[in-house]
Amino acid sequence: IPVDPFDLVIFGGTGDLAQRKILPGLFRRYCSGQMPVDARIIGAARSEHDSAEYRAFAAQAIREFSGGRRCEDGTLDDFLNRLEYVTIDARGTDGWEQLASLMRDGVVRAFYFSVAPALFGDLAQRIHEHGMATEESRIVVEKPFGHDLASARALNRTLATHFDESQIYRIDHYLGKETVQNLMAVRFGNMLFEPLWNSQYVDHIQITVAETVGVGGRGEYYDKSGAMRDMMQNHLMQLLCLIAMEPPAKFDPDAVRDEKLKVIRALDPVLPHHIVRGQYGAQDGEHPSYREAVGNPRTRTESYIALKTHISNWRWAGTPFYLRTGKRLKARSSVINVLFKDTPHSIFGEEAGRHANLLTIRLQPNEGITLQVTIKEPGPGGMRLIDVPLDMTFSDALGPEEADFPDAYERLIMDVIRGNQTLFMRGDEVEAAWAWTDPIIAGWEARNDVPKPYDSGSAGPTDAEMLIQRDNRNWRGIT
Ligand code: NAD
């Protein structure tokens, strides 16, 4: 179903994110007929270009990054004709009059802030000064949203002087993933899972977001941030919320976000011995170590983090949540594992084997959900038990057409145009997540904590194995 006609301004329209995600994503939506033919995209950035040059830039980005989506002949040219470019300075006066004159009345106006966060306030102010914001306008704000609670609050305040909360779309692209939304469908669309979804039946929950890449060209930014701020405070926290929240009364933005907020507020502070920080070493003389990659031989920033936390409420009291994320690990894998408790008694005897159910929600690669169930091993060998996966992998269940789901960014941008904030973080959620994160980071700083080294291509520091093994449990996914 096509969305309403819109003008989308991409501030930072020549940047890496626009090139790799936003422009190719918009093209894919155009290809699928969801983007109306009279929609317009206006790139706005500091470098000097005209619209023809910007179209050539977009064409190149689409060829390189749109994942080989096949479209009817001529679609790319039609799409490119929807593009304009304005040279603009977020902190100066250049370009603003021209941009304002391009905006049309009677269409949705969306402003995507794909620039450094230090410029968010300037952009909001200038949009306002030049009369471009209507009550219907939306702004899309990229991560990182603040560096700590104080800066996130300040940013929320700045944006709030010009825009209502209902107009602010804080992106966490993990929320745009098909499986993340399917997690809500599985939890709240079936009778099967929800009665068991609590500390009485769930032994523990693991969330792993493992990357094989290092910091790459983002070293300067990353070294001021680290895995806690760059991944844990936002992406893993959001996944934790969706796994742990109470059923909202309806699938509506504030109902969902109210429940997520309650989870964050119920999180226990993390004890120092329940957290492991790591930093990757070099590999085969081919890949630099973290310290080399960021050009700071003394850096104490972590590229890996594993922690254990609890949610202090009726549903989850006593159930540990183990969260870990890191760079330069042995596999690229984002996965949530819900490990159910064992049956209270085995009627088949201990020799038949004991098996607990395991629900695995894979975000990448190969999105899908599997449930390990116990059955009898086929054959005449007596009553021996084995685990088999009930596979809800979408491409198998739905066929390749339906399984070609939009990339997270595509879906989220279309949600912005539709005015649906369900998959975007609300200001109070972000602040609550920082309120939980800040004391952890302050503790490291007070103790001069040094991250544990780990080998590139490994599963992370051995201390992280011990963190979970002390509780007689093991990491799932990458081990
Ligand atoms: P980038 O450095 O590649 O691009 C920055 C863009 O901002 C360029 O188009 C540049 O012309 C423009 N710009 C810089 N100063 C300006 C000014 N004064 N006035 C107007 N335009 C100006 O950055 P990026 O990687 O595209 O990241 C953009 C935002 O998205 C950042 O907030 C970043 O944290 C966030 N983000 C990026 C990625 C990614 O994969 N690149 C992922 C997640 C979040």
Residues whose N, C-alpha, C, O or C-beta is under 5 A from the ligand:
A	BS01	NAD	G12 G13 T14 G15 D16 L17 A18 A44 A45 R46 S47 I88 D89 A90 R91 F113 S114 V115 A116 P117 E142 K143 P144
